[in-house]
Amino acid sequence: MTAPAETPVSLPPLIVIHALIGFLVVAWLVLKNVWVLLNGIRAHFVPGGLLPCPRDLATKYGPWAVVTGSTDGIGKAYAEELAKKGLNIALISRNPEKLKQASHKIETTYNVQTKIVVADFSLGPPIYADIEKELKDITIGILVNNVGCQYSYPMYLGEVPPKQLWDIVNVNIGATTMMSRMVLGGMVQRGRGAIVNVSSGSELQPLPLWTVYAASKLFLRSFSDALRYEYQGTGITVQHLSPLFVNTKMNDFSHRLRRSTVFVPDAATYAKSAVNTLGLCDHSTGYWLHGIQYWFTVLAPVWVRTCIGGLIVQGFRRDYFKSYKVTH
């Protein structure tokens, strides 16, 4: 007796659709992470990347670079790296004496021109007309929006002095917005230029005890992405840098961040690496080990990042109060 033929089992159309969607989502996530990894390798380890690397930044973008917050930390080191590559440097900061010192060092060491502009970005709108007047006679090829403002130490929102909160808004958000607007017209007219917005790894999640600071850095990421879309096809590069911890005086609240290590580079090490990514990556941490840390961080859900970030910043707060007791 012949056994009856088995009837093929067909899956309901809805299950097939869900399975297909799941496959496409997983494939997209895998491809996205592979692309991030390859892009990081290209920027940091392959000379010139897959395309010719614009070592002559002055020819590619223009003869002058403007660097805000250029008398300390990343800004000062970044300005020196650009000067090494032959660009003239316009230094903007609020301290006249430090500006003169930075200007003298750059001119005598790298044989380029400098221009100094004294400006306190925490003062908000009134300063920009004077800055624009000071810069009107130079051809700006690169703008580095580096100036930034941080809490004195990790604080609950109710503890932060109102002036510090306004400073963060005026400096971290206002300066990048208005300086970018200031240079865009000339860059569009010339069909070339670069805007580098220096953000922070704190943009990756809401960050308790650095609430407003972290939110201002998230603004920079969104601002950079939208600006890049607006000006695509004009020859303007918009690069977003999001370094993790760098040994600068901004991190004076914790002794652990004031020791240079392979994970916490000094400003010169960071800037040398970051400048070399210009023209290769629209987004970069600027430093290869930060890139690895960044990649692993974004694998976790935002709520996990927030909890871990909160614990880390609580530790920095304890560092500050221990140090405060010792020195007082």
C-alpha positions, 0 to 999 in steps of 0.5 A: 500500500502506497503511503500518501504524499506529504503535503508541503507546509507553507508558512503564513505570509506574515511570518515570512514578512517578519523573517525577511524584515529581521534578516534585513535589519541584522544584515544592515547592522552587520554591514554598518559595523563592518563599514565603521571598522573599515573606515577607522582602519582606513583613516588611522592605519592606511596612509592615504586611505583608499583615496589619495590623502590631501596632505597639502591641506592648504591647496585643498581647502585654502591658505588660512585656518581659524581655530577657536579656543586655541590657547590650551588643550586640543585647540592649541595642539590642533592649531600647531598641527595645521601650522606644521602642514603649512597653513596660516593660523588665526587664533581666537581665544579670550586671553590676550597674553596666551594668544600672543604666546601661541602666535609667537611659537607658531610663527617662529617654529613653523614659519607661517603667518598668524592672526590673533582675535581676542573674543570671549564666546561666553558673552554671546551675540555681541562678539560676532560682528567684531570677529567677522571684522577681524577675519574679513581680509583672510581666505579661510579654508578651515574652521576648527570649532574647538572652543568648549565649556564644561562644568567645574566638576560633575554636579547635579543640575540644581548645583550648577551656577546659572552662569556656567549653564549659560556659558555652556549654551553660548560657548558649546552651541552658540560659537559653533553655530555662529562661526560656521555661519560666518565662514560658509558664504566664502567657502561656498563662493570658492567651492572649497573649505572644511569645518571641523566641529570638536564634540565629545564622547559624552554625546553618546548618551544622556550623562547624569552630573554632566547633563547640560554639557552632554546635551550640548555635545549631542547638538554638535553631532546633529548640527554637523550631520545636518550641515553636511547634508545642506552643503553637499556638492559645494566642495565643503567638508564638514567633519565631526570629531568626538574624542573620548578623554584627553589629558587637558586642563578641562579635566582637572576635577579628576587626577585619573584624567590628568595622567597621559596613557594610551587610552587618555592621550595628551593633546599633542598626540590626539591632535596629530592623529585627528588632523590626519583624518581630515578629508578621510572621515566625516565622523571620527573620534580622531584617535584610533583607541578612542575609535575602538572604545566608541565602537564597543560603546554604541553596541550597548542600548542607550539605557545601559550607556546612561547607567554606566556613564552615570557611575563613571561620572559619580567616580569623578565627582568623588575624585574632585571632593577627595582632592578638594579636602586635601587642598583645603 
